[in-house]
């Protein structure tokens, strides 16, 4: 019988997902700081900021920041738990790299 590895093991999965959520919570706060910096920069330009511009800037900056950090955090989650090593390479030995 195959032993559970990586994210298949409930203990490892619980620790890994808790770490992922902790990282994402910190990144959400840092993303909010980026939003404040972007809004501050726009306000310093001297032109009035309509509410629609504030909402669009807030959503655009924060969601872009969270998408990037979420994808990177998933890469580290996958690599750090050994999940990447479980992938079976079906083409191994079939590809001639030398030419």
C-alpha positions in Angstrom: 0.0 0.0 0.0 1.3 3.4 -0.9 2.1 5.7 2.0 0.5 9.1 2.0 3.0 11.8 1.0 2.9 15.6 0.8 -0.6 17.1 0.7 -2.1 13.6 0.8 -1.0 13.3 4.4 -3.7 15.1 6.6 -1.1 16.4 9.1 1.2 17.8 6.5 -1.8 19.2 4.6 -3.1 20.9 7.7 0.2 22.5 8.5 0.8 23.6 4.9 -2.6 25.1 4.4 -2.4 26.9 7.8 1.0 28.4 6.6 -0.6 29.3 3.2 -3.5 31.1 5.0 -1.0 33.0 7.3 1.1 34.1 4.3 -2.0 35.3 2.4 -3.3 37.2 5.5 0.0 39.1 5.7 0.1 39.6 2.0 -3.4 41.1 2.2 -2.2 43.6 4.7 0.8 44.5 2.5 -1.5 44.7 -0.5 -3.6 47.2 1.4 -0.5 49.2 2.0 0.2 49.2 -1.7 -3.3 50.4 -2.4 -2.8 53.3 0.1 0.5 54.1 -1.6 -1.1 54.1 -5.0 -4.0 56.3 -3.9 -1.6 58.6 -2.1 0.5 59.0 -5.2 -2.6 59.7 -7.3 -3.9 62.2 -4.8 -0.5 64.0 -4.8 -0.8 64.7 -8.5 -3.3 67.5 -7.7 -6.3 66.4 -9.7 -9.6 65.5 -8.1 -10.2 61.8 -7.6 -13.8 60.7 -8.3 -15.1 57.8 -6.3 -15.1 55.5 -9.3 -11.4 56.1 -9.8 -10.7 55.3 -6.1 -12.8 52.1 -6.3 -11.1 51.0 -9.6 -7.6 51.7 -8.3 -8.3 49.9 -5.0 -9.7 46.8 -6.7 -7.1 46.8 -9.5 -4.1 47.2 -7.3 -5.2 44.9 -4.5 -6.6 42.1 -6.7 -3.5 42.1 -8.9 -1.3 42.0 -5.9 -3.3 39.2 -4.3 -3.3 37.2 -7.6 0.4 37.3 -7.9 1.1 36.5 -4.3 -1.5 33.7 -4.3 0.0 32.0 -7.3 3.6 32.3 -5.8 2.4 31.0 -2.4 0.8 28.0 -4.2 4.1 27.3 -5.9 5.9 27.3 -2.6 3.2 25.2 -1.0 3.5 22.6 -3.7 7.2 22.5 -3.6 7.6 22.7 0.1 5.3 19.7 0.8 6.9 17.3 -1.7 3.8 17.4 -3.9 6.0 18.2 -6.9 8.1 15.1 -6.5 5.0 12.9 -6.7 4.3 13.8 -10.3 5.0 10.9 -12.7 7.0 11.9 -15.8 5.5 9.6 -18.5 7.9 10.9 -21.2 11.1 10.3 -19.2 13.4 8.3 -21.4 11.5 8.9 -24.6 12.8 12.4 -25.4 16.3 12.6 -27.0 17.8 15.9 -25.8 21.1 15.5 -27.6 19.5 15.6 -31.0 
